[in-house]
Amino acid sequence: MISYDLNPKSQKVLYKLHFWLDTFKGSNGLAPDMVEEIQETIWTIKERGSYTDIERELLNQVRDWYLEFNKI
């Protein structure tokens, strides 16, 4: 399994996504328990300092939600 290291910029983005997900609960998108599970995964990645291919897919999906939600 391939592992990717986080750089300082990626760590900041993960922190931002982790807290942004709170606004994505319920009527805006995902069920609260799903959001909490994703947040836990993001926190684990941040603490570990790396992520796997599977986690990369999840992070890409969360990034897409963030970009879609924040369209002007």
PQR file of N, CA, C, O and H, with PARSE charges and radii, in Angstrom:
ATOM      1  N   MET A   1       0.840  -1.178   0.000 -0.4000 1.5000
ATOM      2  CA  MET A   1       0.000   0.000   0.000 -0.0000 2.0000
ATOM      3  C   MET A   1       0.891   1.250   0.000  0.5500 1.7000
ATOM      4  O   MET A   1       1.841   1.352   0.776 -0.5500 1.4000
ATOM      5  N   ILE A   2       0.568   2.178  -0.870 -0.4000 1.5000
ATOM      6  CA  ILE A   2       1.342   3.406  -0.991 -0.0000 2.0000
ATOM      7  C   ILE A   2       0.919   4.389   0.098  0.5500 1.7000
ATOM      8  O   ILE A   2      -0.260   4.505   0.430 -0.5500 1.4000
ATOM      9  H   ILE A   2      -0.204   2.095  -1.500  0.4000 1.0000
ATOM     10  N   SER A   3       1.902   5.085   0.641 -0.4000 1.5000
ATOM     11  CA  SER A   3       1.650   6.092   1.666 -0.0000 2.0000
ATOM     12  C   SER A   3       2.227   7.421   1.192  0.5500 1.7000
ATOM     13  O   SER A   3       3.332   7.468   0.651 -0.5500 1.4000
ATOM     14  H   SER A   3       2.860   4.991   0.371  0.4000 1.0000
ATOM     15  N   TYR A   4       1.478   8.496   1.396 -0.4000 1.5000
ATOM     16  CA  TYR A   4       1.890   9.833   0.989 -0.0000 2.0000
ATOM     17  C   TYR A   4       2.106  10.687   2.233  0.5500 1.7000
ATOM     18  O   TYR A   4       1.254  10.722   3.121 -0.5500 1.4000
ATOM     19  H   TYR A   4       0.580   8.459   1.836  0.4000 1.0000
ATOM     20  N   ASP A   5       3.232  11.369   2.298 -0.4000 1.5000
ATOM     21  CA  ASP A   5       3.528  12.240   3.432 -0.0000 2.0000
ATOM     22  C   ASP A   5       2.810  13.579   3.274  0.5500 1.7000
ATOM     23  O   ASP A   5       2.641  14.085   2.165 -0.5500 1.4000
ATOM     24  H   ASP A   5       3.924  11.340   1.576  0.4000 1.0000
ATOM     25  N   LEU A   6       2.393  14.137   4.409 -0.4000 1.5000
ATOM     26  CA  LEU A   6       1.774  15.460   4.417 -0.0000 2.0000
ATOM     27  C   LEU A   6       2.852  16.538   4.495  0.5500 1.7000
ATOM     28  O   LEU A   6       3.817  16.410   5.249 -0.5500 1.4000
ATOM     29  H   LEU A   6       2.530  13.725   5.310  0.4000 1.0000
ATOM     30  N   ASN A   7       2.682  17.584   3.721 -0.4000 1.5000
ATOM     31  CA  ASN A   7       3.551  18.745   3.873 -0.0000 2.0000
ATOM     32  C   ASN A   7       2.817  19.769   4.736  0.5500 1.7000
ATOM     33  O   ASN A   7       1.628  19.588   5.000 -0.5500 1.4000
ATOM     34  H   ASN A   7       1.898  17.689   3.108  0.4000 1.0000
ATOM     35  N   PRO A   8       3.468  20.819   5.176 -0.5600 1.5000
ATOM     36  CA  PRO A   8       2.809  21.801   6.051  0.2800 2.0000
ATOM     37  C   PRO A   8       1.534  22.402   5.451  0.5500 1.7000
ATOM     38  O   PRO A   8       0.563  22.635   6.171 -0.5500 1.4000
ATOM     39  N   LYS A   9       1.530  22.650   4.151 -0.4000 1.5000
ATOM     40  CA  LYS A   9       0.328  23.207   3.514 -0.0000 2.0000
ATOM     41  C   LYS A   9      -0.830  22.217   3.573  0.5500 1.7000
ATOM     42  O   LYS A   9      -1.964  22.605   3.852 -0.5500 1.4000
ATOM     43  H   LYS A   9       2.318  22.460   3.566  0.4000 1.0000
ATOM     44  N   SER A  10      -0.552  20.948   3.313 -0.4000 1.5000
ATOM     45  CA  SER A  10      -1.581  19.912   3.369 -0.0000 2.0000
ATOM     46  C   SER A  10      -2.150  19.772   4.779  0.5500 1.7000
ATOM     47  O   SER A  10      -3.348  19.544   4.947 -0.5500 1.4000
ATOM     48  H   SER A  10       0.370  20.634   3.086  0.4000 1.0000
ATOM     49  N   GLN A  11      -1.299  19.906   5.783 -0.4000 1.5000
ATOM     50  CA  GLN A  11      -1.772  19.830   7.167 -0.0000 2.0000
ATOM     51  C   GLN A  11      -2.750  20.961   7.476  0.5500 1.7000
ATOM     52  O   GLN A  11      -3.752  20.751   8.160 -0.5500 1.4000
ATOM     53  H   GLN A  11      -0.326  20.091   5.646  0.4000 1.0000
ATOM     54  N   LYS A  12      -2.460  22.154   6.974 -0.4000 1.5000
ATOM     55  CA  LYS A  12      -3.369  23.286   7.189 -0.0000 2.0000
ATOM     56  C   LYS A  12      -4.702  23.055   6.492  0.5500 1.7000
ATOM     57  O   LYS A  12      -5.757  23.368   7.043 -0.5500 1.4000
ATOM     58  H   LYS A  12      -1.646  22.325   6.418  0.4000 1.0000
ATOM     59  N   VAL A  13      -4.656  22.507   5.279 -0.4000 1.5000
ATOM     60  CA  VAL A  13      -5.881  22.222   4.536 -0.0000 2.0000
ATOM     61  C   VAL A  13      -6.714  21.172   5.261  0.5500 1.7000
ATOM     62  O   VAL A  13      -7.935  21.302   5.345 -0.5500 1.4000
ATOM     63  H   VAL A  13      -3.799  22.252   4.832  0.4000 1.0000
ATOM     64  N   LEU A  14      -6.073  20.141   5.782 -0.4000 1.5000
ATOM     65  CA  LEU A  14      -6.809  19.113   6.527 -0.0000 2.0000
ATOM     66  C   LEU A  14      -7.496  19.703   7.744  0.5500 1.7000
ATOM     67  O   LEU A  14      -8.644  19.369   8.040 -0.5500 1.4000
ATOM     68  H   LEU A  14      -5.081  20.035   5.714  0.4000 1.0000
ATOM     69  N   TYR A  15      -6.802  20.573   8.442 -0.4000 1.5000
ATOM     70  CA  TYR A  15      -7.385  21.231   9.615 -0.0000 2.0000
ATOM     71  C   TYR A  15      -8.621  22.028   9.204  0.5500 1.7000
ATOM     72  O   TYR A  15      -9.654  21.973   9.871 -0.5500 1.4000
ATOM     73  H   TYR A  15      -5.871  20.844   8.201  0.4000 1.0000
ATOM     74  N   LYS A  16      -8.510  22.759   8.117 -0.4000 1.5000
ATOM     75  CA  LYS A  16      -9.628  23.561   7.619 -0.0000 2.0000
ATOM     76  C   LYS A  16     -10.802  22.676   7.204  0.5500 1.7000
ATOM     77  O   LYS A  16     -11.946  22.980   7.543 -0.5500 1.4000
ATOM     78  H   LYS A  16      -7.671  22.804   7.575  0.4000 1.0000
ATOM     79  N   LEU A  17     -10.545  21.594   6.480 -0.4000 1.5000
ATOM     80  CA  LEU A  17     -11.608  20.685   6.061 -0.0000 2.0000
ATOM     81  C   LEU A  17     -12.276  20.018   7.255  0.5500 1.7000
ATOM     82  O   LEU A  17     -13.496  19.850   7.281 -0.5500 1.4000
ATOM     83  H   LEU A  17      -9.616  21.347   6.205  0.4000 1.0000
ATOM     84  N   HIS A  18     -11.478  19.645   8.231 -0.4000 1.5000
ATOM     85  CA  HIS A  18     -12.019  18.995   9.430 -0.0000 2.0000
ATOM     86  C   HIS A  18     -13.094  19.869  10.082  0.5500 1.7000
ATOM     87  O   HIS A  18     -14.169  19.379  10.427 -0.5500 1.4000
ATOM     88  H   HIS A  18     -10.488  19.781   8.210  0.4000 1.0000
ATOM     89  N   PHE A  19     -12.811  21.127  10.245 -0.4000 1.5000
ATOM     90  CA  PHE A  19     -13.771  22.009  10.905 -0.0000 2.0000
ATOM     91  C   PHE A  19     -14.868  22.484   9.966  0.5500 1.7000
ATOM     92  O   PHE A  19     -15.976  22.768  10.419 -0.5500 1.4000
ATOM     93  H   PHE A  19     -11.937  21.526   9.965  0.4000 1.0000
ATOM     94  N   TRP A  20     -14.593  22.576   8.680 -0.4000 1.5000
ATOM     95  CA  TRP A  20     -15.627  22.938   7.711 -0.0000 2.0000
ATOM     96  C   TRP A  20     -16.724  21.876   7.669  0.5500 1.7000
ATOM     97  O   TRP A  20     -17.892  22.206   7.462 -0.5500 1.4000
ATOM     98  H   TRP A  20     -13.693  22.345   8.312  0.4000 1.0000
ATOM     99  N   LEU A  21     -16.366  20.618   7.861 -0.4000 1.5000
ATOM    100  CA  LEU A  21     -17.349  19.537   7.802 -0.0000 2.0000
ATOM    101  C   LEU A  21     -18.501  19.737   8.784  0.5500 1.7000
ATOM    102  O   LEU A  21     -19.600  19.238   8.547 -0.5500 1.4000
ATOM    103  H   LEU A  21     -15.418  20.350   8.029  0.4000 1.0000
ATOM    104  N   ASP A  22     -18.273  20.450   9.869 -0.4000 1.5000
ATOM    105  CA  ASP A  22     -19.360  20.733  10.809 -0.0000 2.0000
ATOM    106  C   ASP A  22     -20.512  21.470  10.126  0.5500 1.7000
ATOM    107  O   ASP A  22     -21.666  21.287  10.514 -0.5500 1.4000
ATOM    108  H   ASP A  22     -17.379  20.856  10.061  0.4000 1.0000
ATOM    109  N   THR A  23     -20.232  22.289   9.129 -0.4000 1.5000
ATOM    110  CA  THR A  23     -21.278  23.025   8.415 -0.0000 2.0000
ATOM    111  C   THR A  23     -21.964  22.159   7.374  0.5500 1.7000
ATOM    112  O   THR A  23     -22.991  22.551   6.821 -0.5500 1.4000
ATOM    113  H   THR A  23     -19.295  22.438   8.813  0.4000 1.0000
ATOM    114  N   PHE A  24     -21.410  20.992   7.103 -0.4000 1.5000
ATOM    115  CA  PHE A  24     -21.910  20.110   6.055 -0.0000 2.0000
ATOM    116  C   PHE A  24     -22.831  19.026   6.616  0.5500 1.7000
ATOM    117  O   PHE A  24     -23.264  18.139   5.880 -0.5500 1.4000
ATOM    118  H   PHE A  24     -20.576  20.674   7.552  0.4000 1.0000
ATOM    119  N   LYS A  25     -23.128  19.092   7.898 -0.4000 1.5000
ATOM    120  CA  LYS A  25     -23.981  18.088   8.533 -0.0000 2.0000
ATOM    121  C   LYS A  25     -25.453  18.342   8.206  0.5500 1.7000
ATOM    122  O   LYS A  25     -25.851  19.461   7.883 -0.5500 1.4000
ATOM    123  H   LYS A  25     -22.776  19.812   8.496  0.4000 1.0000
ATOM    124  N   GLY A  26     -26.236  17.292   8.297 -0.4000 1.5000
ATOM    125  CA  GLY A  26     -27.681  17.401   8.215 -0.0000 2.0000
ATOM    126  C   GLY A  26     -28.201  17.892   6.879  0.5500 1.7000
ATOM    127  O   GLY A  26     -27.953  17.271   5.845 -0.5500 1.4000
ATOM    128  H   GLY A  26     -25.913  16.383   8.559  0.4000 1.0000
ATOM    129  N   SER A  27     -28.923  19.005   6.895 -0.4000 1.5000
ATOM    130  CA  SER A  27     -29.630  19.466   5.712 -0.0000 2.0000
ATOM    131  C   SER A  27     -28.703  19.845   4.564  0.5500 1.7000
ATOM    132  O   SER A  27     -29.123  19.843   3.407 -0.5500 1.4000
ATOM    133  H   SER A  27     -29.125  19.509   7.734  0.4000 1.0000
ATOM    134  N   ASN A  28     -27.457  20.168   4.865 -0.4000 1.5000
ATOM    135  CA  ASN A  28     -26.519  20.542   3.810 -0.0000 2.0000
ATOM    136  C   ASN A  28     -25.886  19.353   3.112  0.5500 1.7000
ATOM    137  O   ASN A  28     -25.312  19.512   2.035 -0.5500 1.4000
ATOM    138  H   ASN A  28     -27.116  20.170   5.805  0.4000 1.0000
ATOM    139  N   GLY A  29     -25.974  18.185   3.686 -0.4000 1.5000
ATOM    140  CA  GLY A  29     -25.283  17.078   3.035 -0.0000 2.0000
ATOM    141  C   GLY A  29     -25.334  15.771   3.768  0.5500 1.7000
ATOM    142  O   GLY A  29     -26.252  14.978   3.555 -0.5500 1.4000
ATOM    143  H   GLY A  29     -26.440  18.056   4.561  0.4000 1.0000
ATOM    144  N   LEU A  30     -24.369  15.523   4.630 -0.4000 1.5000
ATOM    145  CA  LEU A  30     -24.195  14.219   5.243 -0.0000 2.0000
ATOM    146  C   LEU A  30     -24.807  14.127   6.631  0.5500 1.7000
ATOM    147  O   LEU A  30     -24.984  15.126   7.328 -0.5500 1.4000
ATOM    148  H   LEU A  30     -23.624  16.167   4.802  0.4000 1.0000
ATOM    149  N   ALA A  31     -25.123  12.900   7.005 -0.4000 1.5000
ATOM    150  CA  ALA A  31     -25.617  12.640   8.353 -0.0000 2.0000
ATOM    151  C   ALA A  31     -24.508  12.937   9.363  0.5500 1.7000
ATOM    152  O   ALA A  31     -23.330  12.726   9.072 -0.5500 1.4000
ATOM    153  H   ALA A  31     -24.979  12.088   6.439  0.4000 1.0000
ATOM    154  N   PRO A  32     -24.882  13.426  10.550 -0.5600 1.5000
ATOM    155  CA  PRO A  32     -23.877  13.775  11.560  0.2800 2.0000
ATOM    156  C   PRO A  32     -22.901  12.657  11.894  0.5500 1.7000
ATOM    157  O   PRO A  32     -21.713  12.917  12.083 -0.5500 1.4000
ATOM    158  N   ASP A  33     -23.377  11.417  11.970 -0.4000 1.5000
ATOM    159  CA  ASP A  33     -22.459  10.321  12.308 -0.0000 2.0000
ATOM    160  C   ASP A  33     -21.444  10.063  11.190  0.5500 1.7000
ATOM    161  O   ASP A  33     -20.304   9.685  11.460 -0.5500 1.4000
ATOM    162  H   ASP A  33     -24.342  11.206  11.817  0.4000 1.0000
ATOM    163  N   MET A  34     -21.856  10.268   9.936 -0.4000 1.5000
ATOM    164  CA  MET A  34     -20.933  10.121   8.808 -0.0000 2.0000
ATOM    165  C   MET A  34     -19.871  11.218   8.847  0.5500 1.7000
ATOM    166  O   MET A  34     -18.690  10.959   8.619 -0.5500 1.4000
ATOM    167  H   MET A  34     -22.782  10.575   9.715  0.4000 1.0000
ATOM    168  N   VAL A  35     -20.303  12.447   9.139 -0.4000 1.5000
ATOM    169  CA  VAL A  35     -19.365  13.566   9.235 -0.0000 2.0000
ATOM    170  C   VAL A  35     -18.353  13.314  10.340  0.5500 1.7000
ATOM    171  O   VAL A  35     -17.158  13.541  10.154 -0.5500 1.4000
ATOM    172  H   VAL A  35     -21.263  12.658   9.324  0.4000 1.0000
ATOM    173  N   GLU A  36     -18.822  12.848  11.485 -0.4000 1.5000
ATOM    174  CA  GLU A  36     -17.918  12.580  12.600 -0.0000 2.0000
ATOM    175  C   GLU A  36     -16.905  11.495  12.244  0.5500 1.7000
ATOM    176  O   GLU A  36     -15.741  11.582  12.637 -0.5500 1.4000
ATOM    177  H   GLU A  36     -19.793  12.664  11.636  0.4000 1.0000
ATOM    178  N   GLU A  37     -17.333  10.484  11.513 -0.4000 1.5000
ATOM    179  CA  GLU A  37     -16.416   9.418  11.107 -0.0000 2.0000
ATOM    180  C   GLU A  37     -15.347   9.962  10.143  0.5500 1.7000
ATOM    181  O   GLU A  37     -14.172   9.611  10.249 -0.5500 1.4000
ATOM    182  H   GLU A  37     -18.278  10.413  11.194  0.4000 1.0000
ATOM    183  N   ILE A  38     -15.764  10.815   9.211 -0.4000 1.5000
ATOM    184  CA  ILE A  38     -14.803  11.424   8.280 -0.0000 2.0000
ATOM    185  C   ILE A  38     -13.847  12.335   9.037  0.5500 1.7000
ATOM    186  O   ILE A  38     -12.646  12.342   8.764 -0.5500 1.4000
ATOM    187  H   ILE A  38     -16.719  11.101   9.125  0.4000 1.0000
ATOM    188  N   GLN A  39     -14.375  13.104   9.989 -0.4000 1.5000
ATOM    189  CA  GLN A  39     -13.517  13.977  10.787 -0.0000 2.0000
ATOM    190  C   GLN A  39     -12.487  13.172  11.576  0.5500 1.7000
ATOM    191  O   GLN A  39     -11.329  13.578  11.678 -0.5500 1.4000
ATOM    192  H   GLN A  39     -15.350  13.098  10.210  0.4000 1.0000
ATOM    193  N   GLU A  40     -12.896  12.046  12.127 -0.4000 1.5000
ATOM    194  CA  GLU A  40     -11.957  11.189  12.862 -0.0000 2.0000
ATOM    195  C   GLU A  40     -10.851  10.687  11.934  0.5500 1.7000
ATOM    196  O   GLU A  40      -9.684  10.642  12.322 -0.5500 1.4000
ATOM    197  H   GLU A  40     -13.836  11.716  12.045  0.4000 1.0000
ATOM    198  N   THR A  41     -11.217  10.314  10.719 -0.4000 1.5000
ATOM    199  CA  THR A  41     -10.229   9.847   9.745 -0.0000 2.0000
ATOM    200  C   THR A  41      -9.257  10.965   9.404  0.5500 1.7000
ATOM    201  O   THR A  41      -8.048  10.744   9.350 -0.5500 1.4000
ATOM    202  H   THR A  41     -12.165  10.350  10.404  0.4000 1.0000
ATOM    203  N   ILE A  42      -9.780  12.167   9.173 -0.4000 1.5000
ATOM    204  CA  ILE A  42      -8.920  13.315   8.864 -0.0000 2.0000
ATOM    205  C   ILE A  42      -7.970  13.583  10.018  0.5500 1.7000
ATOM    206  O   ILE A  42      -6.787  13.844   9.798 -0.5500 1.4000
ATOM    207  H   ILE A  42     -10.762  12.347   9.218  0.4000 1.0000
ATOM    208  N   TRP A  43      -8.471  13.522  11.245 -0.4000 1.5000
ATOM    209  CA  TRP A  43      -7.630  13.777  12.416 -0.0000 2.0000
ATOM    210  C   TRP A  43      -6.530  12.718  12.529  0.5500 1.7000
ATOM    211  O   TRP A  43      -5.389  13.042  12.860 -0.5500 1.4000
ATOM    212  H   TRP A  43      -9.432  13.309  11.424  0.4000 1.0000
ATOM    213  N   THR A  44      -6.870  11.455  12.255 -0.4000 1.5000
ATOM    214  CA  THR A  44      -5.888  10.371  12.292 -0.0000 2.0000
ATOM    215  C   THR A  44      -4.793  10.602  11.254  0.5500 1.7000
ATOM    216  O   THR A  44      -3.609  10.427  11.541 -0.5500 1.4000
ATOM    217  H   THR A  44      -7.797  11.192  11.987  0.4000 1.0000
ATOM    218  N   ILE A  45      -5.195  10.997  10.050 -0.4000 1.5000
ATOM    219  CA  ILE A  45      -4.230  11.288   8.985 -0.0000 2.0000
ATOM    220  C   ILE A  45      -3.307  12.417   9.421  0.5500 1.7000
ATOM    221  O   ILE A  45      -2.090  12.335   9.253 -0.5500 1.4000
ATOM    222  H   ILE A  45      -6.157  11.139   9.817  0.4000 1.0000
ATOM    223  N   LYS A  46      -3.894  13.471   9.982 -0.4000 1.5000
ATOM    224  CA  LYS A  46      -3.106  14.637  10.404 -0.0000 2.0000
ATOM    225  C   LYS A  46      -2.091  14.246  11.482  0.5500 1.7000
ATOM    226  O   LYS A  46      -0.931  14.653  11.418 -0.5500 1.4000
ATOM    227  H   LYS A  46      -4.883  13.538  10.118  0.4000 1.0000
ATOM    228  N   GLU A  47      -2.518  13.468  12.459 -0.4000 1.5000
ATOM    229  CA  GLU A  47      -1.615  13.044  13.532 -0.0000 2.0000
ATOM    230  C   GLU A  47      -0.525  12.106  13.021  0.5500 1.7000
ATOM    231  O   GLU A  47       0.623  12.182  13.460 -0.5500 1.4000
ATOM    232  H   GLU A  47      -3.461  13.138  12.511  0.4000 1.0000
ATOM    233  N   ARG A  48      -0.885  11.224  12.093 -0.4000 1.5000
ATOM    234  CA  ARG A  48       0.072  10.267  11.544 -0.0000 2.0000
ATOM    235  C   ARG A  48       1.058  10.953  10.592  0.5500 1.7000
ATOM    236  O   ARG A  48       2.216  10.549  10.489 -0.5500 1.4000
ATOM    237  H   ARG A  48      -1.817  11.162  11.736  0.4000 1.0000
ATOM    238  N   GLY A  49       0.585  11.994   9.900 -0.4000 1.5000
ATOM    239  CA  GLY A  49       1.445  12.726   8.978 -0.0000 2.0000
ATOM    240  C   GLY A  49       1.533  12.120   7.592  0.5500 1.7000
ATOM    241  O   GLY A  49       2.387  12.497   6.790 -0.5500 1.4000
ATOM    242  H   GLY A  49      -0.356  12.323   9.984  0.4000 1.0000
ATOM    243  N   SER A  50       0.637  11.172   7.314 -0.4000 1.5000
ATOM    244  CA  SER A  50       0.613  10.550   5.993 -0.0000 2.0000
ATOM    245  C   SER A  50      -0.777   9.950   5.745  0.5500 1.7000
ATOM    246  O   SER A  50      -1.590   9.823   6.660 -0.5500 1.4000
ATOM    247  H   SER A  50      -0.057  10.866   7.966  0.4000 1.0000
ATOM    248  N   TYR A  51      -1.023   9.586   4.482 -0.4000 1.5000
ATOM    249  CA  TYR A  51      -2.301   8.981   4.126 -0.0000 2.0000
ATOM    250  C   TYR A  51      -2.094   7.935   3.042  0.5500 1.7000
ATOM    251  O   TYR A  51      -1.109   7.973   2.305 -0.5500 1.4000
ATOM    252  H   TYR A  51      -0.363   9.689   3.739  0.4000 1.0000
ATOM    253  N   THR A  52      -3.034   7.003   2.954 -0.4000 1.5000
ATOM    254  CA  THR A  52      -2.975   5.905   1.992 -0.0000 2.0000
ATOM    255  C   THR A  52      -3.768   6.265   0.736  0.5500 1.7000
ATOM    256  O   THR A  52      -4.386   7.327   0.666 -0.5500 1.4000
ATOM    257  H   THR A  52      -3.834   6.973   3.552  0.4000 1.0000
ATOM    258  N   ASP A  53      -3.745   5.373  -0.253 -0.4000 1.5000
ATOM    259  CA  ASP A  53      -4.521   5.579  -1.473 -0.0000 2.0000
ATOM    260  C   ASP A  53      -6.017   5.694  -1.178  0.5500 1.7000
ATOM    261  O   ASP A  53      -6.704   6.548  -1.740 -0.5500 1.4000
ATOM    262  H   ASP A  53      -3.244   4.509  -0.197  0.4000 1.0000
ATOM    263  N   ILE A  54      -6.504   4.842  -0.307 -0.4000 1.5000
ATOM    264  CA  ILE A  54      -7.934   4.862   0.035 -0.0000 2.0000
ATOM    265  C   ILE A  54      -8.284   6.168   0.736  0.5500 1.7000
ATOM    266  O   ILE A  54      -9.300   6.790   0.424 -0.5500 1.4000
ATOM    267  H   ILE A  54      -5.946   4.149   0.149  0.4000 1.0000
ATOM    268  N   GLU A  55      -7.454   6.580   1.671 -0.4000 1.5000
ATOM    269  CA  GLU A  55      -7.684   7.850   2.363 -0.0000 2.0000
ATOM    270  C   GLU A  55      -7.564   9.022   1.387  0.5500 1.7000
ATOM    271  O   GLU A  55      -8.248  10.035   1.541 -0.5500 1.4000
ATOM    272  H   GLU A  55      -6.629   6.075   1.924  0.4000 1.0000
ATOM    273  N   ARG A  56      -6.717   8.886   0.411 -0.4000 1.5000
ATOM    274  CA  ARG A  56      -6.560   9.930  -0.610 -0.0000 2.0000
ATOM    275  C   ARG A  56      -7.869  10.130  -1.367  0.5500 1.7000
ATOM    276  O   ARG A  56      -8.264  11.263  -1.641 -0.5500 1.4000
ATOM    277  H   ARG A  56      -6.162   8.064   0.286  0.4000 1.0000
ATOM    278  N   GLU A  57      -8.540   9.032  -1.703 -0.4000 1.5000
ATOM    279  CA  GLU A  57      -9.836   9.115  -2.374 -0.0000 2.0000
ATOM    280  C   GLU A  57     -10.856   9.856  -1.508  0.5500 1.7000
ATOM    281  O   GLU A  57     -11.605  10.697  -2.005 -0.5500 1.4000
ATOM    282  H   GLU A  57      -8.219   8.112  -1.480  0.4000 1.0000
ATOM    283  N   LEU A  58     -10.881   9.540  -0.221 -0.4000 1.5000
ATOM    284  CA  LEU A  58     -11.784  10.224   0.695 -0.0000 2.0000
ATOM    285  C   LEU A  58     -11.469  11.715   0.761  0.5500 1.7000
ATOM    286  O   LEU A  58     -12.376  12.545   0.698 -0.5500 1.4000
ATOM    287  H   LEU A  58     -10.273   8.856   0.182  0.4000 1.0000
ATOM    288  N   LEU A  59     -10.199  12.056   0.887 -0.4000 1.5000
ATOM    289  CA  LEU A  59      -9.805  13.462   0.955 -0.0000 2.0000
ATOM    290  C   LEU A  59     -10.175  14.212  -0.325  0.5500 1.7000
ATOM    291  O   LEU A  59     -10.597  15.367  -0.268 -0.5500 1.4000
ATOM    292  H   LEU A  59      -9.462  11.382   0.939  0.4000 1.0000
ATOM    293  N   ASN A  60     -10.020  13.564  -1.467 -0.4000 1.5000
ATOM    294  CA  ASN A  60     -10.416  14.192  -2.727 -0.0000 2.0000
ATOM    295  C   ASN A  60     -11.914  14.447  -2.769  0.5500 1.7000
ATOM    296  O   ASN A  60     -12.358  15.482  -3.265 -0.5500 1.4000
ATOM    297  H   ASN A  60      -9.677  12.625  -1.513  0.4000 1.0000
ATOM    298  N   GLN A  61     -12.699  13.496  -2.245 -0.4000 1.5000
ATOM    299  CA  GLN A  61     -14.153  13.678  -2.221 -0.0000 2.0000
ATOM    300  C   GLN A  61     -14.546  14.831  -1.299  0.5500 1.7000
ATOM    301  O   GLN A  61     -15.393  15.652  -1.652 -0.5500 1.4000
ATOM    302  H   GLN A  61     -12.338  12.655  -1.842  0.4000 1.0000
ATOM    303  N   VAL A  62     -13.942  14.890  -0.143 -0.4000 1.5000
ATOM    304  CA  VAL A  62     -14.236  15.981   0.794 -0.0000 2.0000
ATOM    305  C   VAL A  62     -13.835  17.318   0.179  0.5500 1.7000
ATOM    306  O   VAL A  62     -14.557  18.305   0.313 -0.5500 1.4000
ATOM    307  H   VAL A  62     -13.254  14.223   0.144  0.4000 1.0000
ATOM    308  N   ARG A  63     -12.694  17.352  -0.490 -0.4000 1.5000
ATOM    309  CA  ARG A  63     -12.272  18.582  -1.171 -0.0000 2.0000
ATOM    310  C   ARG A  63     -13.307  18.999  -2.221  0.5500 1.7000
ATOM    311  O   ARG A  63     -13.631  20.182  -2.333 -0.5500 1.4000
ATOM    312  H   ARG A  63     -12.108  16.550  -0.598  0.4000 1.0000
ATOM    313  N   ASP A  64     -13.827  18.039  -2.989 -0.4000 1.5000
ATOM    314  CA  ASP A  64     -14.842  18.343  -3.998 -0.0000 2.0000
ATOM    315  C   ASP A  64     -16.110  18.911  -3.361  0.5500 1.7000
ATOM    316  O   ASP A  64     -16.700  19.856  -3.883 -0.5500 1.4000
ATOM    317  H   ASP A  64     -13.564  17.078  -2.898  0.4000 1.0000
ATOM    318  N   TRP A  65     -16.530  18.329  -2.225 -0.4000 1.5000
ATOM    319  CA  TRP A  65     -17.698  18.862  -1.517 -0.0000 2.0000
ATOM    320  C   TRP A  65     -17.442  20.293  -1.070  0.5500 1.7000
ATOM    321  O   TRP A  65     -18.303  21.162  -1.201 -0.5500 1.4000
ATOM    322  H   TRP A  65     -16.051  17.561  -1.801  0.4000 1.0000
ATOM    323  N   TYR A  66     -16.246  20.524  -0.542 -0.4000 1.5000
ATOM    324  CA  TYR A  66     -15.880  21.867  -0.068 -0.0000 2.0000
ATOM    325  C   TYR A  66     -15.948  22.870  -1.216  0.5500 1.7000
ATOM    326  O   TYR A  66     -16.517  23.951  -1.068 -0.5500 1.4000
ATOM    327  H   TYR A  66     -15.546  19.818  -0.435  0.4000 1.0000
ATOM    328  N   LEU A  67     -15.373  22.515  -2.347 -0.4000 1.5000
ATOM    329  CA  LEU A  67     -15.362  23.434  -3.490 -0.0000 2.0000
ATOM    330  C   LEU A  67     -16.773  23.678  -4.015  0.5500 1.7000
ATOM    331  O   LEU A  67     -17.118  24.808  -4.363 -0.5500 1.4000
ATOM    332  H   LEU A  67     -14.910  21.637  -2.468  0.4000 1.0000
ATOM    333  N   GLU A  68     -17.584  22.637  -4.075 -0.4000 1.5000
ATOM    334  CA  GLU A  68     -18.975  22.770  -4.544 -0.0000 2.0000
ATOM    335  C   GLU A  68     -19.790  23.626  -3.571  0.5500 1.7000
ATOM    336  O   GLU A  68     -20.554  24.494  -3.992 -0.5500 1.4000
ATOM    337  H   GLU A  68     -17.304  21.720  -3.792  0.4000 1.0000
ATOM    338  N   PHE A  69     -19.629  23.382  -2.302 -0.4000 1.5000
ATOM    339  CA  PHE A  69     -20.390  24.092  -1.270 -0.0000 2.0000
ATOM    340  C   PHE A  69     -20.024  25.565  -1.224  0.5500 1.7000
ATOM    341  O   PHE A  69     -20.867  26.401  -0.899 -0.5500 1.4000
ATOM    342  H   PHE A  69     -19.008  22.677  -1.959  0.4000 1.0000
ATOM    343  N   ASN A  70     -18.791  25.891  -1.541 -0.4000 1.5000
ATOM    344  CA  ASN A  70     -18.302  27.266  -1.449 -0.0000 2.0000
ATOM    345  C   ASN A  70     -18.279  28.001  -2.768  0.5500 1.7000
ATOM    346  O   ASN A  70     -17.634  29.043  -2.887 -0.5500 1.4000
ATOM    347  H   ASN A  70     -18.106  25.211  -1.805  0.4000 1.0000
ATOM    348  N   LYS A  71     -18.978  27.471  -3.768 -0.4000 1.5000
ATOM    349  CA  LYS A  71     -19.069  28.189  -5.034 -0.0000 2.0000
ATOM    350  C   LYS A  71     -19.808  29.499  -4.837  0.5500 1.7000
ATOM    351  O   LYS A  71     -20.755  29.593  -4.056 -0.5500 1.4000
ATOM    352  H   LYS A  71     -19.503  26.625  -3.671  0.4000 1.0000
ATOM    353  N   ILE A  72     -19.357  30.488  -5.551 -0.4000 1.5000
ATOM    354  CA  ILE A  72     -20.007  31.813  -5.447 -0.0000 2.0000
ATOM    355  C   ILE A  72     -21.059  31.928  -6.527  0.5500 1.7000
ATOM    356  O   ILE A  72     -21.730  32.955  -6.629 -0.5500 1.4000
ATOM    357  H   ILE A  72     -18.588  30.411  -6.185  0.4000 1.0000
TER
END
